[in-house]
């Protein structure tokens, strides 16, 4: 008798499924749900279960595997919590996002010619003089204007870079429902060129959103719909340059991307230190700058909230002629602290306020808003008109519907819970694997910043981690001055708990080798 063949037939008839050729006899004792979840993750990762495919009903799969239905529902729940699948009502459980597969050497790489899967990427992706460069080369030298595109293109198993929410949690069903409603009511004329300020429906909805959630009282006529905060800064930079402003002070540390944008508009960016209470207003006054860019609700990247005394100092600085550009970064995402009001609510005539849905829904939507003092209104609308004639109308109307219906608040409550769980996993992992790190900004936001007392090149740590398949951002990228403490900026919102724990463990291993 062929014992191997007999064993295979026995398992297939007692605990096997045609679906992915799953065989419950292969599961470890007491670990059926974890085994099944892992098999499904692998199938999603390697493309056997592409995004959009439907999993068998839990009852059906449980019957085929000869296991309790609870085993299958628990496995599906784990995948749902990781953001890989989602319930679609009568449509069943559907794959909505794929984990990044572990690099597997290709036939070319095996033959001695490494390719992207083996840790190398083509020149056209990363740039440079060589025909090919390792991913870690992205951290060599000073970051250029294309640095974020290069980092996004660098291959990695686990991406812990900051800047995005849980994209797998995007409310597809609610968006499609709102889109159908909008299209059903849309007239032919609505499909023509619109108001460069944005649709009245969205500007009205934004005004209501800001009043409810940020304490800002504003008329819809003061709102300009923009393609994210980046365009808001670009429009403001253009208008300020026309008025003779030659520089905008920025936080130190502060967003590299914002600094690059301002400099591309020929504006100087004098650095002003940030401490535990936020920006040092005394240093701001010493720069002589007449405008400053701030992230006061959740400072990027330290996570500091601008304190009450500093707010009052800043208001006095602005009342004396200064202009505040308020990037309300991460304001919605708070976990362990009460909400803080926007600066715009305190001194509207001296604050230009910018916000977006990039950190709440998805950056790909490219929808944000700008509210500026009346003196800048006409010039900003002219700049917007000349830039692109206005944002696409249909996404504006859909977003307005989500805001007005309360769906956006429901989405915020939902992702807060998911983000908080992932944050907790990252904090615990840092404690376990990076014991010499200090954690900053844990009470809110979508990222943590960790710093180290010992001097070393954080770009070297980021490069070594990327070579191990874990992508991060070095803190030094967000510093203009030299000599600051080394560190990393670690995003947790868009990664699963499993990936977060594994990624931080890799960082710990790399850090120990550097010590």
C-alpha positions in Angstrom: 0.0 0.0 0.0 1.2 3.5 -0.8 1.1 5.0 2.7 1.8 8.6 1.5 -1.1 8.4 -0.9 -3.4 6.8 1.7 -2.6 9.4 4.2 -3.4 12.2 1.8 -6.7 10.6 0.8 -7.6 10.1 4.4 -7.1 13.8 5.3 -8.9 15.0 2.2 -12.0 13.0 3.0 -12.1 14.0 6.7 -10.8 17.5 7.0 -10.0 19.0 3.6 -11.4 21.6 1.3 -11.1 22.3 -2.4 -10.8 26.0 -1.4 -7.0 26.6 -1.4 -6.6 22.9 -0.8 -6.8 23.5 2.9 -6.1 20.5 5.1 -7.0 21.0 8.8 -4.9 18.0 9.7 -1.8 20.2 9.1 -2.8 22.7 11.8 -1.0 22.5 15.1 -2.9 21.2 18.1 -5.0 24.0 19.6 -4.1 26.5 16.9 -6.7 26.0 14.2 -7.9 29.6 13.9 -4.3 31.0 13.8 -3.3 28.4 11.2 -6.3 29.1 9.0 -5.8 32.9 9.3 -2.1 32.4 8.3 -3.1 30.3 5.3 -5.5 32.9 4.1 -3.0 35.7 4.6 -0.5 33.8 2.5 -3.0 33.3 -0.2 -3.9 37.0 -0.2 -0.2 37.9 -0.3 0.8 35.7 -3.1 -2.2 36.6 -5.3 -4.3 33.4 -5.0 -6.9 35.5 -3.3 -6.7 38.9 -5.1 -8.4 42.0 -3.8 -12.1 41.7 -4.6 -12.3 38.0 -4.2 -14.8 36.4 -1.8 -14.1 34.0 0.9 -16.4 31.0 1.4 -19.2 31.4 3.9 -17.9 30.4 7.3 -20.5 27.7 7.6 -19.5 26.2 4.3 -15.8 26.2 5.0 -16.2 24.9 8.5 -18.2 22.0 7.1 -15.5 21.2 4.5 -12.7 21.3 7.1 -14.8 19.5 9.7 -14.1 22.1 12.3 -16.5 24.3 14.4 -17.8 27.4 12.7 -16.2 29.4 15.5 -12.8 28.4 14.2 -13.5 30.0 10.8 -15.3 33.1 12.1 -12.3 33.8 14.4 -9.9 33.4 11.6 -12.0 35.8 9.4 -12.2 38.2 12.3 -8.4 38.3 12.6 -8.1 39.1 9.0 -10.7 41.8 9.3 -8.9 43.4 12.3 -5.7 43.4 10.2 -7.6 45.2 7.4 -7.3 42.4 4.8 -10.9 41.4 4.5 -14.3 43.1 5.2 -17.9 41.9 5.5 -20.0 43.0 2.6 -23.5 41.9 3.8 -25.0 39.5 1.3 -21.8 39.7 -0.8 -20.1 37.8 2.0 -16.5 38.4 3.3 -14.4 40.1 0.6 -10.6 40.6 0.3 -10.0 44.4 0.5 -6.3 44.8 0.9 -3.2 42.7 0.4 -0.2 42.5 2.8 3.1 43.2 1.3 4.6 39.9 0.3 8.0 38.9 1.7 10.7 39.4 -1.0 11.3 36.1 -2.9 14.4 35.9 -5.1 13.5 35.6 -8.7 15.1 33.3 -11.2 17.3 36.2 -12.3 18.4 36.9 -8.8 19.1 33.3 -8.1 21.4 33.2 -11.1 23.5 35.9 -9.6 21.8 39.0 -11.0 19.9 40.6 -8.0 16.6 42.3 -8.8 14.1 44.3 -6.8 12.8 41.3 -5.0 16.3 40.5 -3.7 16.7 44.0 -2.3 17.7 46.0 -5.4 15.7 48.4 -7.5 16.2 49.9 -11.0 17.9 53.2 -11.5 14.8 54.9 -12.9 13.0 54.2 -9.6 15.7 55.5 -7.2 17.8 57.6 -9.4 21.6 58.1 -9.2 24.6 57.4 -11.3 24.8 53.6 -11.0 22.7 51.2 -13.1 21.2 49.8 -9.9 21.2 50.9 -6.3 20.3 49.2 -3.1 17.1 50.6 -1.3 19.2 52.0 1.5 20.7 54.5 -1.0 17.6 56.5 -0.5 19.0 57.7 2.8 22.4 58.8 1.4 23.1 62.5 1.3 20.6 65.3 1.7 17.0 64.5 0.9 16.0 66.0 -2.5 12.7 67.1 -3.9 11.9 63.5 -5.0 12.8 61.9 -1.7 9.3 60.8 -0.7 8.6 59.3 -4.1 11.9 57.4 -3.9 11.1 56.1 -0.4 7.6 55.0 -1.4 9.1 53.1 -4.4 11.7 51.3 -2.3 10.7 47.7 -1.8 9.9 46.6 1.8 7.9 43.9 3.6 6.7 46.2 6.3 6.1 49.9 5.8 6.2 52.0 9.0 6.6 55.4 7.4 4.2 58.1 8.7 1.6 60.0 6.8 -1.4 57.7 6.0 -4.4 56.4 8.0 -5.7 52.8 7.8 -6.4 52.8 4.1 -8.0 49.3 4.3 -10.7 50.9 6.5 -11.8 53.3 3.7 -15.6 53.4 3.8 -16.1 52.0 0.3 -19.8 51.0 0.8 -20.7 54.4 2.3 -18.8 56.2 -0.5 -20.5 54.2 -3.2 -23.9 54.8 -1.7 -23.3 58.5 -1.4 -21.9 58.6 -5.0 -25.0 56.9 -6.4 -27.2 59.4 -4.5 -25.2 62.3 -5.9 -25.3 61.0 -9.4 -29.0 60.5 -9.2 -29.6 64.1 -8.4 -26.9 65.6 -10.6 -28.1 67.8 -13.5 -26.3 68.0 -16.8 -25.1 71.5 -16.1 -23.5 70.3 -12.9 -21.0 68.4 -15.0 -19.6 71.6 -16.5 -16.9 73.8 -15.1 -17.5 74.8 -11.5 -16.7 77.5 -9.1 -12.9 77.6 -8.5 -13.6 78.0 -4.8 -15.3 74.6 -4.8 -18.9 73.5 -4.8 -21.2 75.3 -2.5 -22.4 72.0 -1.1 -18.9 71.0 0.1 -18.0 74.5 1.3 -21.2 74.5 3.4 -20.5 71.0 4.7 -16.9 72.0 5.6 -18.1 75.0 7.5 -20.4 72.8 9.5 -17.6 70.2 10.1 -15.2 72.9 11.4 -17.9 74.4 13.7 -18.7 70.9 15.2 -15.3 69.5 15.4 -12.7 72.3 15.6 -14.6 75.2 17.2 -14.2 77.4 14.1 -17.1 79.6 13.1 -16.8 80.4 9.4 -19.1 81.2 6.5 -19.2 78.9 3.5 -18.1 81.9 1.4 -14.8 81.9 3.2 -13.9 78.3 2.4 -11.7 77.4 -0.6 -11.6 73.8 -1.6 -8.1 72.7 -2.4 -6.2 69.6 -3.5 -4.9 68.9 0.0 -2.9 70.9 2.5 0.0 70.9 0.1 -1.9 73.0 -2.4 -3.1 75.2 0.3 0.5 76.0 1.2 1.4 76.5 -2.4 -1.4 79.0 -2.9 -0.5 80.9 0.3 3.2 80.9 -0.7 2.3 82.5 -4.1 0.1 85.2 -2.5 2.6 86.0 0.2 5.4 86.3 -2.3 3.2 88.8 -4.2 2.9 90.8 -1.0 6.6 91.0 -0.6 7.0 88.3 2.1 10.3 86.5 1.6 10.2 83.9 4.3 7.9 81.7 6.5 9.3 80.5 9.8 8.8 76.7 10.4 9.0 74.4 13.4 12.2 72.6 14.3 11.9 69.7 14.0 9.2 70.2 11.4 7.8 68.6 8.2 10.5 68.1 5.5 7.8 68.1 2.8 6.3 71.4 3.9 9.8 73.0 4.1 10.6 71.8 0.6 7.4 73.2 -0.8 8.0 76.6 0.7 11.5 76.7 -0.6 10.4 75.7 -4.0 8.3 78.9 -4.0 11.5 80.9 -3.1 10.6 81.4 0.5 13.2 81.2 3.3 12.3 78.8 6.1 14.0 80.0 9.3 13.8 77.3 12.0 12.2 77.9 15.4 12.8 75.3 18.1 9.9 73.2 19.5 10.0 72.0 23.1 7.5 70.2 25.4 5.1 73.2 25.1 5.3 73.7 21.4 7.0 76.4 19.3 9.3 78.8 21.2 7.6 82.1 20.5 10.6 84.1 21.8 12.8 82.4 19.2 10.1 83.2 16.6 10.2 86.9 17.4 14.0 86.8 17.1 13.9 85.5 13.5 12.2 88.7 12.3 9.8 86.5 10.2 6.3 87.9 9.6 4.7 84.5 9.0 5.0 81.1 10.6 3.7 77.6 9.6 2.5 75.6 12.6 1.0 72.2 13.4 -0.4 73.1 16.9 -2.9 70.4 17.5 -0.4 67.5 17.0 3.0 68.9 16.1 4.8 67.0 13.3 6.9 65.0 14.1 7.1 65.3 17.9 3.4 65.1 18.7 3.5 68.1 21.1 0.3 70.1 21.7 0.8 73.8 21.7 0.4 74.8 25.4 -1.9 77.5 26.8 0.8 80.0 27.7 2.5 79.5 24.3 -0.9 80.1 22.5 -1.3 83.4 24.3 2.3 84.4 23.5 1.6 83.5 19.8 -1.6 85.5 19.7 0.3 88.5 21.0 2.9 88.0 18.3 0.2 87.7 15.6 -1.8 90.7 16.9 1.4 92.7 16.4 1.4 92.0 12.7 2.4 88.3 12.4 0.5 85.8 10.2 -0.1 82.2 11.3 -0.5 79.4 8.8 -2.2 76.6 10.8 -1.9 73.1 9.4 -4.4 71.3 11.5 -2.4 68.1 11.2 -3.8 64.9 12.8 -6.3 67.0 14.9 -9.0 64.4 14.7 -6.9 61.5 15.9 -6.7 61.7 19.6 -6.7 58.9 22.1 -5.6 59.9 25.6 -6.1 63.6 25.8 -9.1 66.0 25.4 -9.6 68.0 22.2 -7.8 71.3 21.7 -9.3 74.2 19.8 -7.9 75.4 16.6 -5.8 78.6 16.6 -8.2 79.9 13.9 -11.0 80.1 16.5 -8.9 82.4 18.6 -7.7 85.1 16.2 -9.4 84.5 12.8 -8.1 87.8 11.2 -4.5 86.6 11.7 -4.7 82.9 11.0 -4.9 81.0 7.7 -6.3 77.6 8.4 -5.7 74.5 6.3 -7.1 70.9 6.7 -8.0 67.9 4.6 -9.3 64.4 4.6 -6.0 62.8 3.8 -5.4 61.6 7.3 -9.1 60.7 7.9 -10.1 59.0 4.7 -7.2 58.7 2.1 -4.5 61.0 0.6 -5.6 59.8 -2.9 -8.8 61.8 -2.7 -6.8 65.1 -2.8 -9.5 67.1 -1.1 -8.8 69.7 1.6 -9.9 73.2 2.5 -8.3 76.6 3.2 -9.8 79.4 5.3 -8.0 82.7 5.2 -8.5 86.2 6.5 -10.7 88.3 4.1 -7.7 90.4 2.9 -6.3 87.3 1.2 -9.6 85.9 -0.2 -9.6 87.3 -3.7 -5.9 86.7 -4.4 -6.2 83.1 -3.2 -9.2 82.4 -5.4 -7.4 83.9 -8.4 -4.4 81.6 -7.6 -6.6 78.6 -7.3 -8.4 79.4 -10.6 -5.0 79.8 -12.4 -3.7 76.6 -10.9 -6.4 74.2 -12.0 -9.8 75.9 -12.4 -11.0 74.1 -9.2 -11.2 70.6 -7.8 -13.2 67.8 -9.4 -16.8 68.3 -8.6 -18.1 64.7 -8.1 -15.7 63.8 -5.2 -16.6 67.1 -3.5 -20.3 66.3 -3.7 -19.8 62.8 -2.3 -17.7 64.1 0.6 -20.3 66.8 1.3 -22.9 64.0 1.5 -20.8 62.0 3.9 -20.2 65.1 6.1 -23.9 66.0 6.2 -25.1 62.5 6.9 -22.8 62.0 9.9 -21.0 59.2 8.1 -17.7 60.9 8.4 -18.0 61.2 12.2 -18.9 57.5 12.3 -15.8 56.7 10.2 -13.7 58.8 12.6 -15.0 56.8 15.6 -14.3 53.6 13.8 -10.7 54.3 12.7 -9.9 55.8 16.1 -10.5 52.4 17.7 -8.3 50.6 15.1 -5.6 53.2 15.2 -5.5 53.1 19.0 -5.0 49.3 19.1 -2.2 49.6 16.6 -0.6 52.4 18.5 -0.7 50.3 21.7 1.0 47.4 19.9 3.8 49.7 18.7 4.4 51.2 22.1 4.6 47.8 23.7 7.0 46.6 20.9 9.2 49.7 21.3 9.4 49.0 25.0 10.4 45.4 24.4 12.8 45.8 21.4 14.1 49.4 21.7 14.6 49.8 25.4 16.9 52.8 25.0 14.3 54.7 23.0 12.1 57.6 24.2 8.6 57.7 22.8 7.0 61.0 21.8 3.6 62.0 20.7 1.7 58.8 21.8 -1.5 60.6 22.9 -2.7 61.4 19.4 -2.0 61.1 15.7 -1.0 58.4 13.4 2.6 58.0 14.2 5.2 57.9 17.1 8.6 59.5 17.2 11.3 57.7 19.0 14.6 59.3 20.0 17.9 58.0 21.4 20.4 59.5 23.8 23.4 57.9 22.2 24.8 59.7 19.2 24.6 57.9 15.9 23.4 58.4 12.3 19.6 57.7 12.3 19.8 57.5 8.5 22.1 54.6 8.9 19.6 52.9 11.2 16.8 53.5 8.6 19.0 52.2 5.8 19.9 49.0 7.7 16.3 48.5 8.6 15.2 48.9 4.9 17.8 46.3 4.0 15.9 44.0 6.3 12.6 44.8 4.7 11.3 47.5 7.2 10.7 51.0 6.0 10.9 54.0 8.3 11.7 57.7 8.2 14.8 59.1 10.1 14.1 62.0 12.4 17.0 64.0 11.0 15.2 64.4 7.7 12.9 66.8 9.6 15.6 68.9 11.1 17.4 71.9 9.6 19.9 72.3 12.3 22.6 69.7 13.0 23.2 68.1 16.4 19.8 67.0 17.4 19.1 63.6 19.0 18.8 60.8 16.5 15.5 59.1 16.1 12.9 57.6 13.8 9.3 58.6 12.8 7.2 55.5 12.9 3.7 55.3 11.4 1.4 52.7 12.8 -2.1 53.5 11.4 -1.7 51.8 8.0 0.0 48.6 9.2 -1.4 45.5 10.9 -0.6 44.7 14.5 1.4 41.7 13.3 3.5 43.8 10.9 4.0 46.5 13.6 5.3 44.0 16.1 7.6 42.3 13.5 8.9 45.6 12.1 9.8 47.0 15.5 11.5 43.8 16.4 13.7 44.1 13.3 14.5 47.7 14.3 15.6 46.4 17.7 17.9 43.9 16.1 19.4 46.4 13.8 19.8 48.9 16.7 21.6 46.3 18.9 24.1 45.6 16.1 24.8 49.3 15.8 25.5 49.7 19.5 
